[in-house]
Amino acid sequence: MKNIAFIINPVSGSKETQSAKRKLPKLIMQTLDSEQWLPNIAFTEYAGHATELARQYARMGFDAVVAVGGDGTVNEVARGVRDSQTAMGILPMGSGNGFARHLNIPIRVNKAIEMLNHSEPIRVDYGLANGKLFVSTCGTGFDALIADHFAGSSKRGFATYLQNILKDVFSYTPQNYHIVGDGLDVTHKAFLITFANANQWGYEALIAPKASIQDGKMDIMLMSSHAILGSASLALRLFAGSIDDSHFMDTLRAKEVTLERESAAPFHIDGDPVDMEKDIHIRIVEDGLRVLVEKRF
């Protein structure tokens, strides 16, 4: 019998998702294989609580801790179990669910619970930006500005995300960036820069289609300051998985770099805005996280 904890963020996602979470403990008990797993269920009460709970479960030797929520909850749980033998599972019940989508975890929660019954742990990479952990992406520029606005929105979901984009896209002023390290010395005036461990922001928006969470490197995606001229084609490519083929995009690959900015500006980690210094040291920690994925027979 293996010990598994479910850490549920009751406020992430839409109102419908929040309502579904109140019924989740019953669904978990009905769907989880009781001959394989011994479950423990906890609800978070404040920001950072998921990290505290996950760290406690890891210290207690739990086999798995499941993040129930969106990418922010996943990030918090990952911080608690990183560099341990405890694996992280995911029930994607947030907005974008980027890391879960990269791992091919079912978006329907009952299917995601069923997957836990025939799952296995694998080792994957995570990233650090000035010491702050990210599992999917971090970055600066226009996407970070939108993340900042989205966090302050009363409504969640893709429609709200799109509204924020349309409100600011034509007035945004790009800045110059300098990326140095791991053999790179690049200056670029960019609309946005994404440092990608996983392949997407969420919502199947594939900002780094070829990014791998098991190669010890990040894909650094630089979108040209002239990207507004090709915004329609870029949007299509983003969801078609071919944005890296656009002449408005440049791709770099590295394990460790420093990003030097003209001035402090919005920065996001896994879609959540964070306060960050002007210069940011970003690196990949290879094989630092265990995650549960569908078993390969």
JOKA-V222635 format. One record per backbone hydrogen bond with DSSP energy under -1.0 kcal/mol. CO is the residue of the C=O (numbers start at 1). NH is the residue of the N-H. If there is no record, write none. Layout:
BEGIN
CO/NH  CO/NH
END
This chain:
BEGIN
2/38  3/63  3/64  4/40  5/66  6/42  7/68  8/44  14/18  15/19  16/20  17/21  23/27  24/28  25/29  26/30  27/31  28/32  33/36  33/37  36/2  38/4  40/6  42/8  46/49  48/52  49/53  50/54  51/55  52/56  53/57  54/58  55/59  56/60  57/62  58/61  63/87  64/5  65/89  66/7  67/91  68/9  69/93  70/74  71/75  72/76  73/77  74/78  75/79  76/80  77/81  78/82  81/84  87/65  88/292  89/67  91/69  96/203  97/101  98/102  99/103  100/105  101/104  108/112  109/113  110/114  111/115  112/116  114/117  115/118  116/119  118/295  120/293  122/291  124/289  126/285  127/134  128/283  129/132  132/129  134/127  136/197  136/198  137/270  138/195  139/268  140/193  141/145  142/146  143/147  144/148  145/149  146/150  147/151  150/153  157/161  158/162  159/163  160/164  161/165  162/166  163/167  164/168  165/169  168/171  168/172  175/190  177/188  178/260  179/186  180/258  181/184  184/181  186/179  188/177  189/225  191/142  192/223  193/140  194/221  195/138  196/219  199/208  202/205  204/206  205/201  205/207  208/211  213/125  218/254  219/196  220/252  221/194  222/250  223/191  224/227  226/229  227/230  228/231  230/234  231/235  232/236  233/237  234/238  235/239  236/240  237/241  237/242  238/206  242/245  243/246  246/249  248/224  250/222  252/220  254/218  255/284  257/282  258/180  259/280  260/178  267/274  268/139  269/272  272/269  280/259  281/130  282/257  283/128  285/126  285/288  288/83  289/124  290/88  291/122  293/120
END
